[in-house]
Amino acid sequence: EVGKGTGLGLSQVQGFISQSGGELVINSEAGKGALVGIYLPLLDAQASEPASALPVERVLVVEDDAALLSLATSLFRSIGYDVLTASNGSDARLIIERDPTALHVLFTDVVMPGINGVQLAEWVRSTHPGIKVVLTSGYPQPALEAEFDRIQGYAFVHKPYRLADLARAVRAA
């Protein structure tokens, strides 16, 4: 549930930064607080994948963690996607029902309160089979498969993910 964290937050931040070739430096002093430094390399514009390489136009990102929702939105936009967002499965269903033909990809967290990502994915697959589905989670995939036995039929990206991971998963969906 929201507010009952898994302790994955800092490790996800570290993973995102490390996979980007950066470094996370944390200095903490009792009674004085903590100083967090994030160092990222500059982007080589010639080395980045062109937005035209991905044919998908619109993605719905569903994530109950606001920071991760913002990150995923930024990553998808950086490669040319039009991005819609929802912070839970119920809101995602409403967005999809409004205009399912305008959506090409559903990118959803698996573990969410209420309608979880697997339930949302199954609903999309049964009602709107033309929409690609990509699941994501910070939990180990074997644990997810034990809890959500239907996860194996979907493209999957493990958190923390990189831009290349997202592009690869969307192509595989």
CNS distance restraints for C-alpha pairs under 8 A (distance, minus, plus):
assign (resid   1 and name CA) (resid   5 and name CA) 7.61 0.50 0.50
assign (resid   1 and name CA) (resid 112 and name CA) 7.08 0.50 0.50
assign (resid   1 and name CA) (resid 113 and name CA) 5.63 0.50 0.50
assign (resid   2 and name CA) (resid  64 and name CA) 7.78 0.50 0.50
assign (resid   2 and name CA) (resid 113 and name CA) 7.28 0.50 0.50
assign (resid   7 and name CA) (resid  11 and name CA) 7.83 0.50 0.50
assign (resid   8 and name CA) (resid  12 and name CA) 5.92 0.50 0.50
assign (resid   8 and name CA) (resid 138 and name CA) 7.19 0.50 0.50
assign (resid   9 and name CA) (resid  13 and name CA) 6.32 0.50 0.50
assign (resid  10 and name CA) (resid  14 and name CA) 6.13 0.50 0.50
assign (resid  11 and name CA) (resid  15 and name CA) 6.01 0.50 0.50
assign (resid  12 and name CA) (resid  16 and name CA) 6.11 0.50 0.50
assign (resid  12 and name CA) (resid 138 and name CA) 7.66 0.50 0.50
assign (resid  12 and name CA) (resid 159 and name CA) 6.73 0.50 0.50
assign (resid  12 and name CA) (resid 160 and name CA) 5.24 0.50 0.50
assign (resid  13 and name CA) (resid  17 and name CA) 6.21 0.50 0.50
assign (resid  13 and name CA) (resid 160 and name CA) 7.54 0.50 0.50
assign (resid  14 and name CA) (resid  18 and name CA) 5.98 0.50 0.50
assign (resid  14 and name CA) (resid  23 and name CA) 7.77 0.50 0.50
assign (resid  14 and name CA) (resid  24 and name CA) 6.37 0.50 0.50
assign (resid  15 and name CA) (resid  19 and name CA) 5.93 0.50 0.50
assign (resid  15 and name CA) (resid 160 and name CA) 5.55 0.50 0.50
assign (resid  15 and name CA) (resid 161 and name CA) 8.00 0.50 0.50
assign (resid  16 and name CA) (resid  20 and name CA) 6.25 0.50 0.50
assign (resid  16 and name CA) (resid 160 and name CA) 5.46 0.50 0.50
assign (resid  16 and name CA) (resid 161 and name CA) 6.59 0.50 0.50
assign (resid  16 and name CA) (resid 162 and name CA) 6.88 0.50 0.50
assign (resid  17 and name CA) (resid  21 and name CA) 6.52 0.50 0.50
assign (resid  17 and name CA) (resid  22 and name CA) 5.00 0.50 0.50
assign (resid  17 and name CA) (resid  23 and name CA) 6.02 0.50 0.50
assign (resid  17 and name CA) (resid  24 and name CA) 6.80 0.50 0.50
assign (resid  17 and name CA) (resid  38 and name CA) 7.62 0.50 0.50
assign (resid  17 and name CA) (resid  39 and name CA) 7.93 0.50 0.50
assign (resid  17 and name CA) (resid  40 and name CA) 7.05 0.50 0.50
assign (resid  18 and name CA) (resid  22 and name CA) 5.13 0.50 0.50
assign (resid  18 and name CA) (resid  23 and name CA) 6.02 0.50 0.50
assign (resid  18 and name CA) (resid  24 and name CA) 7.85 0.50 0.50
assign (resid  19 and name CA) (resid 162 and name CA) 6.75 0.50 0.50
assign (resid  20 and name CA) (resid  40 and name CA) 7.06 0.50 0.50
assign (resid  20 and name CA) (resid  41 and name CA) 7.62 0.50 0.50
assign (resid  20 and name CA) (resid 162 and name CA) 7.27 0.50 0.50
assign (resid  21 and name CA) (resid  40 and name CA) 6.68 0.50 0.50
assign (resid  21 and name CA) (resid  41 and name CA) 6.50 0.50 0.50
assign (resid  22 and name CA) (resid  38 and name CA) 7.39 0.50 0.50
assign (resid  22 and name CA) (resid  39 and name CA) 5.32 0.50 0.50
assign (resid  22 and name CA) (resid  40 and name CA) 4.29 0.50 0.50
assign (resid  22 and name CA) (resid  41 and name CA) 6.04 0.50 0.50
assign (resid  23 and name CA) (resid  38 and name CA) 6.04 0.50 0.50
assign (resid  23 and name CA) (resid  39 and name CA) 5.13 0.50 0.50
assign (resid  23 and name CA) (resid  40 and name CA) 6.64 0.50 0.50
assign (resid  24 and name CA) (resid  36 and name CA) 7.30 0.50 0.50
assign (resid  24 and name CA) (resid  37 and name CA) 5.85 0.50 0.50
assign (resid  24 and name CA) (resid  38 and name CA) 4.85 0.50 0.50
assign (resid  24 and name CA) (resid  39 and name CA) 6.40 0.50 0.50
assign (resid  25 and name CA) (resid  36 and name CA) 5.85 0.50 0.50
assign (resid  25 and name CA) (resid  37 and name CA) 4.99 0.50 0.50
assign (resid  25 and name CA) (resid  38 and name CA) 6.51 0.50 0.50
assign (resid  26 and name CA) (resid  34 and name CA) 6.92 0.50 0.50
assign (resid  26 and name CA) (resid  35 and name CA) 5.76 0.50 0.50
assign (resid  26 and name CA) (resid  36 and name CA) 4.57 0.50 0.50
assign (resid  26 and name CA) (resid  37 and name CA) 6.28 0.50 0.50
assign (resid  27 and name CA) (resid  34 and name CA) 5.60 0.50 0.50
assign (resid  27 and name CA) (resid  35 and name CA) 5.18 0.50 0.50
assign (resid  27 and name CA) (resid  36 and name CA) 6.53 0.50 0.50
assign (resid  28 and name CA) (resid  32 and name CA) 7.66 0.50 0.50
assign (resid  28 and name CA) (resid  33 and name CA) 5.86 0.50 0.50
assign (resid  28 and name CA) (resid  34 and name CA) 4.14 0.50 0.50
assign (resid  28 and name CA) (resid  35 and name CA) 6.29 0.50 0.50
assign (resid  29 and name CA) (resid  33 and name CA) 5.68 0.50 0.50
assign (resid  29 and name CA) (resid  34 and name CA) 6.31 0.50 0.50
assign (resid  43 and name CA) (resid  48 and name CA) 7.66 0.50 0.50
assign (resid  44 and name CA) (resid  48 and name CA) 6.59 0.50 0.50
assign (resid  49 and name CA) (resid  53 and name CA) 7.12 0.50 0.50
assign (resid  49 and name CA) (resid  79 and name CA) 7.54 0.50 0.50
assign (resid  50 and name CA) (resid  79 and name CA) 6.86 0.50 0.50
assign (resid  51 and name CA) (resid  78 and name CA) 7.68 0.50 0.50
assign (resid  51 and name CA) (resid  79 and name CA) 4.48 0.50 0.50
assign (resid  51 and name CA) (resid  80 and name CA) 4.88 0.50 0.50
assign (resid  52 and name CA) (resid  80 and name CA) 7.37 0.50 0.50
assign (resid  54 and name CA) (resid  79 and name CA) 7.71 0.50 0.50
assign (resid  54 and name CA) (resid  80 and name CA) 7.89 0.50 0.50
assign (resid  54 and name CA) (resid 167 and name CA) 7.40 0.50 0.50
assign (resid  54 and name CA) (resid 171 and name CA) 7.92 0.50 0.50
assign (resid  56 and name CA) (resid  81 and name CA) 6.93 0.50 0.50
assign (resid  56 and name CA) (resid 104 and name CA) 6.22 0.50 0.50
assign (resid  56 and name CA) (resid 105 and name CA) 7.50 0.50 0.50
assign (resid  57 and name CA) (resid  80 and name CA) 7.57 0.50 0.50
assign (resid  57 and name CA) (resid  81 and name CA) 5.27 0.50 0.50
assign (resid  57 and name CA) (resid  82 and name CA) 5.91 0.50 0.50
assign (resid  57 and name CA) (resid 103 and name CA) 7.84 0.50 0.50
assign (resid  57 and name CA) (resid 104 and name CA) 6.65 0.50 0.50
assign (resid  58 and name CA) (resid  81 and name CA) 5.53 0.50 0.50
assign (resid  58 and name CA) (resid  82 and name CA) 4.59 0.50 0.50
assign (resid  58 and name CA) (resid  83 and name CA) 5.71 0.50 0.50
assign (resid  58 and name CA) (resid  84 and name CA) 7.43 0.50 0.50
assign (resid  58 and name CA) (resid 102 and name CA) 7.04 0.50 0.50
assign (resid  58 and name CA) (resid 103 and name CA) 5.35 0.50 0.50
assign (resid  58 and name CA) (resid 104 and name CA) 5.45 0.50 0.50
assign (resid  58 and name CA) (resid 105 and name CA) 6.57 0.50 0.50
assign (resid  59 and name CA) (resid  76 and name CA) 7.93 0.50 0.50
assign (resid  59 and name CA) (resid  81 and name CA) 6.66 0.50 0.50
assign (resid  59 and name CA) (resid  82 and name CA) 6.39 0.50 0.50
assign (resid  59 and name CA) (resid  83 and name CA) 5.10 0.50 0.50
assign (resid  59 and name CA) (resid  84 and name CA) 6.21 0.50 0.50
assign (resid  59 and name CA) (resid 103 and name CA) 6.16 0.50 0.50
assign (resid  59 and name CA) (resid 104 and name CA) 5.93 0.50 0.50
assign (resid  59 and name CA) (resid 105 and name CA) 4.60 0.50 0.50
assign (resid  59 and name CA) (resid 106 and name CA) 5.80 0.50 0.50
assign (resid  59 and name CA) (resid 107 and name CA) 6.91 0.50 0.50
assign (resid  60 and name CA) (resid  83 and name CA) 5.91 0.50 0.50
assign (resid  60 and name CA) (resid  84 and name CA) 4.65 0.50 0.50
assign (resid  60 and name CA) (resid  85 and name CA) 5.48 0.50 0.50
assign (resid  60 and name CA) (resid  86 and name CA) 7.35 0.50 0.50
assign (resid  60 and name CA) (resid  92 and name CA) 7.63 0.50 0.50
assign (resid  60 and name CA) (resid 103 and name CA) 7.12 0.50 0.50
assign (resid  60 and name CA) (resid 105 and name CA) 6.26 0.50 0.50
assign (resid  60 and name CA) (resid 106 and name CA) 4.95 0.50 0.50
assign (resid  60 and name CA) (resid 107 and name CA) 6.01 0.50 0.50
assign (resid  60 and name CA) (resid 108 and name CA) 7.92 0.50 0.50
assign (resid  61 and name CA) (resid  69 and name CA) 7.01 0.50 0.50
assign (resid  61 and name CA) (resid  72 and name CA) 7.19 0.50 0.50
assign (resid  61 and name CA) (resid  73 and name CA) 6.87 0.50 0.50
assign (resid  61 and name CA) (resid  83 and name CA) 7.06 0.50 0.50
assign (resid  61 and name CA) (resid  84 and name CA) 6.24 0.50 0.50
assign (resid  61 and name CA) (resid  85 and name CA) 4.84 0.50 0.50
assign (resid  61 and name CA) (resid  86 and name CA) 6.33 0.50 0.50
assign (resid  61 and name CA) (resid 106 and name CA) 6.33 0.50 0.50
assign (resid  61 and name CA) (resid 107 and name CA) 4.86 0.50 0.50
assign (resid  61 and name CA) (resid 108 and name CA) 5.83 0.50 0.50
assign (resid  62 and name CA) (resid  69 and name CA) 7.11 0.50 0.50
assign (resid  62 and name CA) (resid  85 and name CA) 5.89 0.50 0.50
assign (resid  62 and name CA) (resid  86 and name CA) 4.79 0.50 0.50
assign (resid  62 and name CA) (resid  87 and name CA) 5.55 0.50 0.50
assign (resid  62 and name CA) (resid  88 and name CA) 6.17 0.50 0.50
assign (resid  62 and name CA) (resid  89 and name CA) 7.06 0.50 0.50
assign (resid  62 and name CA) (resid  92 and name CA) 6.68 0.50 0.50
assign (resid  62 and name CA) (resid 106 and name CA) 7.66 0.50 0.50
assign (resid  62 and name CA) (resid 107 and name CA) 6.21 0.50 0.50
assign (resid  62 and name CA) (resid 108 and name CA) 4.54 0.50 0.50
assign (resid  62 and name CA) (resid 109 and name CA) 6.20 0.50 0.50
assign (resid  63 and name CA) (resid  68 and name CA) 6.83 0.50 0.50
assign (resid  63 and name CA) (resid  69 and name CA) 5.24 0.50 0.50
assign (resid  63 and name CA) (resid  85 and name CA) 7.97 0.50 0.50
assign (resid  63 and name CA) (resid  86 and name CA) 6.62 0.50 0.50
assign (resid  63 and name CA) (resid  87 and name CA) 5.02 0.50 0.50
assign (resid  63 and name CA) (resid  88 and name CA) 6.43 0.50 0.50
assign (resid  63 and name CA) (resid 108 and name CA) 6.19 0.50 0.50
assign (resid  63 and name CA) (resid 109 and name CA) 5.39 0.50 0.50
assign (resid  63 and name CA) (resid 112 and name CA) 7.67 0.50 0.50
assign (resid  64 and name CA) (resid  69 and name CA) 7.18 0.50 0.50
assign (resid  64 and name CA) (resid  86 and name CA) 7.88 0.50 0.50
assign (resid  64 and name CA) (resid  87 and name CA) 4.50 0.50 0.50
assign (resid  64 and name CA) (resid  88 and name CA) 5.74 0.50 0.50
assign (resid  64 and name CA) (resid 109 and name CA) 7.69 0.50 0.50
assign (resid  64 and name CA) (resid 112 and name CA) 6.34 0.50 0.50
assign (resid  65 and name CA) (resid  69 and name CA) 6.09 0.50 0.50
assign (resid  65 and name CA) (resid  87 and name CA) 7.35 0.50 0.50
assign (resid  66 and name CA) (resid  70 and name CA) 6.18 0.50 0.50
assign (resid  66 and name CA) (resid  87 and name CA) 7.51 0.50 0.50
assign (resid  67 and name CA) (resid  71 and name CA) 6.22 0.50 0.50
assign (resid  68 and name CA) (resid  72 and name CA) 6.02 0.50 0.50
assign (resid  69 and name CA) (resid  73 and name CA) 6.05 0.50 0.50
assign (resid  69 and name CA) (resid  85 and name CA) 7.51 0.50 0.50
assign (resid  69 and name CA) (resid  87 and name CA) 7.60 0.50 0.50
assign (resid  70 and name CA) (resid  74 and name CA) 6.17 0.50 0.50
assign (resid  71 and name CA) (resid  75 and name CA) 6.20 0.50 0.50
assign (resid  72 and name CA) (resid  76 and name CA) 6.16 0.50 0.50
assign (resid  73 and name CA) (resid  77 and name CA) 6.09 0.50 0.50
assign (resid  73 and name CA) (resid  83 and name CA) 6.38 0.50 0.50
assign (resid  73 and name CA) (resid  85 and name CA) 7.58 0.50 0.50
assign (resid  74 and name CA) (resid  78 and name CA) 6.00 0.50 0.50
assign (resid  75 and name CA) (resid  79 and name CA) 6.85 0.50 0.50
assign (resid  75 and name CA) (resid 163 and name CA) 6.10 0.50 0.50
assign (resid  76 and name CA) (resid  80 and name CA) 6.71 0.50 0.50
assign (resid  76 and name CA) (resid  81 and name CA) 5.49 0.50 0.50
assign (resid  76 and name CA) (resid  82 and name CA) 7.78 0.50 0.50
assign (resid  76 and name CA) (resid  83 and name CA) 7.03 0.50 0.50
assign (resid  76 and name CA) (resid 163 and name CA) 7.75 0.50 0.50
assign (resid  76 and name CA) (resid 166 and name CA) 7.87 0.50 0.50
assign (resid  77 and name CA) (resid  81 and name CA) 4.90 0.50 0.50
assign (resid  77 and name CA) (resid  82 and name CA) 6.36 0.50 0.50
assign (resid  77 and name CA) (resid  83 and name CA) 6.62 0.50 0.50
assign (resid  85 and name CA) (resid  92 and name CA) 7.63 0.50 0.50
assign (resid  86 and name CA) (resid  91 and name CA) 5.73 0.50 0.50
assign (resid  86 and name CA) (resid  92 and name CA) 5.33 0.50 0.50
assign (resid  87 and name CA) (resid  91 and name CA) 6.98 0.50 0.50
assign (resid  87 and name CA) (resid  92 and name CA) 7.65 0.50 0.50
assign (resid  88 and name CA) (resid  92 and name CA) 6.33 0.50 0.50
assign (resid  88 and name CA) (resid 112 and name CA) 6.86 0.50 0.50
assign (resid  88 and name CA) (resid 113 and name CA) 7.39 0.50 0.50
assign (resid  88 and name CA) (resid 114 and name CA) 7.54 0.50 0.50
assign (resid  88 and name CA) (resid 115 and name CA) 7.19 0.50 0.50
assign (resid  88 and name CA) (resid 116 and name CA) 7.93 0.50 0.50
assign (resid  89 and name CA) (resid  93 and name CA) 6.22 0.50 0.50
assign (resid  89 and name CA) (resid 112 and name CA) 7.72 0.50 0.50
assign (resid  89 and name CA) (resid 114 and name CA) 6.98 0.50 0.50
assign (resid  89 and name CA) (resid 115 and name CA) 4.85 0.50 0.50
assign (resid  89 and name CA) (resid 116 and name CA) 6.25 0.50 0.50
assign (resid  89 and name CA) (resid 117 and name CA) 6.85 0.50 0.50
assign (resid  89 and name CA) (resid 120 and name CA) 6.13 0.50 0.50
assign (resid  90 and name CA) (resid  94 and name CA) 6.52 0.50 0.50
assign (resid  90 and name CA) (resid 114 and name CA) 7.65 0.50 0.50
assign (resid  90 and name CA) (resid 115 and name CA) 6.39 0.50 0.50
assign (resid  91 and name CA) (resid  95 and name CA) 6.35 0.50 0.50
assign (resid  92 and name CA) (resid  96 and name CA) 6.20 0.50 0.50
assign (resid  93 and name CA) (resid  97 and name CA) 6.01 0.50 0.50
assign (resid  93 and name CA) (resid 120 and name CA) 7.49 0.50 0.50
assign (resid  94 and name CA) (resid  98 and name CA) 6.24 0.50 0.50
assign (resid  95 and name CA) (resid  99 and name CA) 7.11 0.50 0.50
assign (resid  96 and name CA) (resid 100 and name CA) 4.91 0.50 0.50
assign (resid  96 and name CA) (resid 103 and name CA) 7.25 0.50 0.50
assign (resid  99 and name CA) (resid 103 and name CA) 7.40 0.50 0.50
assign (resid 100 and name CA) (resid 128 and name CA) 7.04 0.50 0.50
assign (resid 103 and name CA) (resid 131 and name CA) 6.61 0.50 0.50
assign (resid 104 and name CA) (resid 130 and name CA) 7.35 0.50 0.50
assign (resid 104 and name CA) (resid 131 and name CA) 4.97 0.50 0.50
assign (resid 104 and name CA) (resid 132 and name CA) 6.14 0.50 0.50
assign (resid 105 and name CA) (resid 131 and name CA) 5.37 0.50 0.50
assign (resid 105 and name CA) (resid 132 and name CA) 4.59 0.50 0.50
assign (resid 105 and name CA) (resid 133 and name CA) 5.78 0.50 0.50
assign (resid 105 and name CA) (resid 134 and name CA) 7.43 0.50 0.50
assign (resid 105 and name CA) (resid 170 and name CA) 7.45 0.50 0.50
assign (resid 106 and name CA) (resid 121 and name CA) 7.81 0.50 0.50
assign (resid 106 and name CA) (resid 131 and name CA) 6.81 0.50 0.50
assign (resid 106 and name CA) (resid 132 and name CA) 6.11 0.50 0.50
assign (resid 106 and name CA) (resid 133 and name CA) 4.81 0.50 0.50
assign (resid 106 and name CA) (resid 134 and name CA) 6.14 0.50 0.50
assign (resid 107 and name CA) (resid 133 and name CA) 6.11 0.50 0.50
assign (resid 107 and name CA) (resid 134 and name CA) 4.80 0.50 0.50
assign (resid 107 and name CA) (resid 135 and name CA) 5.88 0.50 0.50
assign (resid 107 and name CA) (resid 136 and name CA) 7.33 0.50 0.50
assign (resid 108 and name CA) (resid 117 and name CA) 5.62 0.50 0.50
assign (resid 108 and name CA) (resid 121 and name CA) 7.97 0.50 0.50
assign (resid 108 and name CA) (resid 133 and name CA) 7.85 0.50 0.50
assign (resid 108 and name CA) (resid 134 and name CA) 6.47 0.50 0.50
assign (resid 108 and name CA) (resid 135 and name CA) 5.11 0.50 0.50
assign (resid 108 and name CA) (resid 136 and name CA) 6.04 0.50 0.50
assign (resid 109 and name CA) (resid 116 and name CA) 7.73 0.50 0.50
assign (resid 109 and name CA) (resid 117 and name CA) 5.45 0.50 0.50
assign (resid 109 and name CA) (resid 135 and name CA) 5.85 0.50 0.50
assign (resid 109 and name CA) (resid 136 and name CA) 4.77 0.50 0.50
assign (resid 109 and name CA) (resid 137 and name CA) 5.58 0.50 0.50
assign (resid 110 and name CA) (resid 116 and name CA) 5.77 0.50 0.50
assign (resid 110 and name CA) (resid 117 and name CA) 3.99 0.50 0.50
assign (resid 110 and name CA) (resid 118 and name CA) 5.89 0.50 0.50
assign (resid 110 and name CA) (resid 135 and name CA) 6.18 0.50 0.50
assign (resid 110 and name CA) (resid 136 and name CA) 5.96 0.50 0.50
assign (resid 110 and name CA) (resid 137 and name CA) 5.73 0.50 0.50
assign (resid 111 and name CA) (resid 116 and name CA) 5.66 0.50 0.50
assign (resid 111 and name CA) (resid 117 and name CA) 6.33 0.50 0.50
assign (resid 111 and name CA) (resid 137 and name CA) 6.99 0.50 0.50
assign (resid 112 and name CA) (resid 116 and name CA) 4.86 0.50 0.50
assign (resid 112 and name CA) (resid 117 and name CA) 6.74 0.50 0.50
assign (resid 115 and name CA) (resid 119 and name CA) 6.09 0.50 0.50
assign (resid 115 and name CA) (resid 120 and name CA) 6.43 0.50 0.50
assign (resid 116 and name CA) (resid 120 and name CA) 6.26 0.50 0.50
assign (resid 117 and name CA) (resid 121 and name CA) 5.98 0.50 0.50
assign (resid 117 and name CA) (resid 135 and name CA) 6.99 0.50 0.50
assign (resid 118 and name CA) (resid 122 and name CA) 6.11 0.50 0.50
assign (resid 118 and name CA) (resid 135 and name CA) 7.72 0.50 0.50
assign (resid 118 and name CA) (resid 148 and name CA) 7.17 0.50 0.50
assign (resid 118 and name CA) (resid 150 and name CA) 7.37 0.50 0.50
assign (resid 118 and name CA) (resid 151 and name CA) 6.63 0.50 0.50
assign (resid 119 and name CA) (resid 123 and name CA) 6.21 0.50 0.50
assign (resid 120 and name CA) (resid 124 and name CA) 6.21 0.50 0.50
assign (resid 121 and name CA) (resid 125 and name CA) 6.05 0.50 0.50
assign (resid 121 and name CA) (resid 133 and name CA) 6.41 0.50 0.50
assign (resid 122 and name CA) (resid 126 and name CA) 6.14 0.50 0.50
assign (resid 123 and name CA) (resid 127 and name CA) 6.00 0.50 0.50
assign (resid 123 and name CA) (resid 128 and name CA) 7.91 0.50 0.50
assign (resid 124 and name CA) (resid 128 and name CA) 5.09 0.50 0.50
assign (resid 124 and name CA) (resid 129 and name CA) 6.53 0.50 0.50
assign (resid 124 and name CA) (resid 131 and name CA) 7.11 0.50 0.50
assign (resid 124 and name CA) (resid 133 and name CA) 7.99 0.50 0.50
assign (resid 125 and name CA) (resid 129 and name CA) 4.64 0.50 0.50
assign (resid 125 and name CA) (resid 130 and name CA) 7.83 0.50 0.50
assign (resid 125 and name CA) (resid 131 and name CA) 7.30 0.50 0.50
assign (resid 125 and name CA) (resid 133 and name CA) 7.86 0.50 0.50
assign (resid 132 and name CA) (resid 170 and name CA) 7.44 0.50 0.50
assign (resid 132 and name CA) (resid 173 and name CA) 5.56 0.50 0.50
assign (resid 133 and name CA) (resid 154 and name CA) 6.56 0.50 0.50
assign (resid 133 and name CA) (resid 155 and name CA) 6.72 0.50 0.50
assign (resid 133 and name CA) (resid 170 and name CA) 7.85 0.50 0.50
assign (resid 133 and name CA) (resid 173 and name CA) 6.09 0.50 0.50
assign (resid 134 and name CA) (resid 154 and name CA) 6.26 0.50 0.50
assign (resid 134 and name CA) (resid 155 and name CA) 4.82 0.50 0.50
assign (resid 134 and name CA) (resid 156 and name CA) 5.55 0.50 0.50
assign (resid 134 and name CA) (resid 157 and name CA) 7.25 0.50 0.50
assign (resid 134 and name CA) (resid 169 and name CA) 6.65 0.50 0.50
assign (resid 134 and name CA) (resid 170 and name CA) 6.64 0.50 0.50
assign (resid 134 and name CA) (resid 173 and name CA) 6.40 0.50 0.50
assign (resid 135 and name CA) (resid 154 and name CA) 6.74 0.50 0.50
assign (resid 135 and name CA) (resid 155 and name CA) 6.19 0.50 0.50
assign (resid 135 and name CA) (resid 156 and name CA) 4.75 0.50 0.50
assign (resid 135 and name CA) (resid 157 and name CA) 6.30 0.50 0.50
assign (resid 136 and name CA) (resid 156 and name CA) 5.61 0.50 0.50
assign (resid 136 and name CA) (resid 157 and name CA) 4.81 0.50 0.50
assign (resid 136 and name CA) (resid 158 and name CA) 5.56 0.50 0.50
assign (resid 136 and name CA) (resid 159 and name CA) 6.58 0.50 0.50
assign (resid 137 and name CA) (resid 157 and name CA) 7.07 0.50 0.50
assign (resid 137 and name CA) (resid 158 and name CA) 5.46 0.50 0.50
assign (resid 137 and name CA) (resid 159 and name CA) 5.47 0.50 0.50
assign (resid 138 and name CA) (resid 158 and name CA) 5.89 0.50 0.50
assign (resid 138 and name CA) (resid 159 and name CA) 4.47 0.50 0.50
assign (resid 138 and name CA) (resid 160 and name CA) 6.73 0.50 0.50
assign (resid 139 and name CA) (resid 143 and name CA) 6.88 0.50 0.50
assign (resid 139 and name CA) (resid 144 and name CA) 6.72 0.50 0.50
assign (resid 139 and name CA) (resid 158 and name CA) 7.78 0.50 0.50
assign (resid 139 and name CA) (resid 159 and name CA) 7.84 0.50 0.50
assign (resid 140 and name CA) (resid 144 and name CA) 6.51 0.50 0.50
assign (resid 140 and name CA) (resid 158 and name CA) 7.91 0.50 0.50
assign (resid 141 and name CA) (resid 145 and name CA) 6.10 0.50 0.50
assign (resid 141 and name CA) (resid 158 and name CA) 7.84 0.50 0.50
assign (resid 142 and name CA) (resid 146 and name CA) 6.21 0.50 0.50
assign (resid 143 and name CA) (resid 147 and name CA) 6.38 0.50 0.50
assign (resid 144 and name CA) (resid 148 and name CA) 5.60 0.50 0.50
assign (resid 144 and name CA) (resid 149 and name CA) 7.59 0.50 0.50
assign (resid 144 and name CA) (resid 151 and name CA) 7.37 0.50 0.50
assign (resid 145 and name CA) (resid 149 and name CA) 4.85 0.50 0.50
assign (resid 145 and name CA) (resid 150 and name CA) 7.18 0.50 0.50
assign (resid 145 and name CA) (resid 151 and name CA) 5.98 0.50 0.50
assign (resid 145 and name CA) (resid 152 and name CA) 7.08 0.50 0.50
assign (resid 154 and name CA) (resid 173 and name CA) 6.92 0.50 0.50
assign (resid 155 and name CA) (resid 169 and name CA) 5.86 0.50 0.50
assign (resid 155 and name CA) (resid 170 and name CA) 7.56 0.50 0.50
assign (resid 155 and name CA) (resid 172 and name CA) 6.42 0.50 0.50
assign (resid 155 and name CA) (resid 173 and name CA) 5.19 0.50 0.50
assign (resid 156 and name CA) (resid 169 and name CA) 6.56 0.50 0.50
assign (resid 157 and name CA) (resid 161 and name CA) 6.64 0.50 0.50
assign (resid 157 and name CA) (resid 165 and name CA) 6.64 0.50 0.50
assign (resid 157 and name CA) (resid 166 and name CA) 6.96 0.50 0.50
assign (resid 157 and name CA) (resid 169 and name CA) 6.58 0.50 0.50
assign (resid 161 and name CA) (resid 165 and name CA) 5.91 0.50 0.50
assign (resid 161 and name CA) (resid 166 and name CA) 7.06 0.50 0.50
assign (resid 162 and name CA) (resid 166 and name CA) 6.57 0.50 0.50
assign (resid 163 and name CA) (resid 167 and name CA) 6.38 0.50 0.50
assign (resid 164 and name CA) (resid 168 and name CA) 6.05 0.50 0.50
assign (resid 165 and name CA) (resid 169 and name CA) 6.11 0.50 0.50
assign (resid 166 and name CA) (resid 170 and name CA) 6.19 0.50 0.50
assign (resid 167 and name CA) (resid 171 and name CA) 6.32 0.50 0.50
assign (resid 168 and name CA) (resid 172 and name CA) 6.23 0.50 0.50
assign (resid 169 and name CA) (resid 173 and name CA) 6.10 0.50 0.50
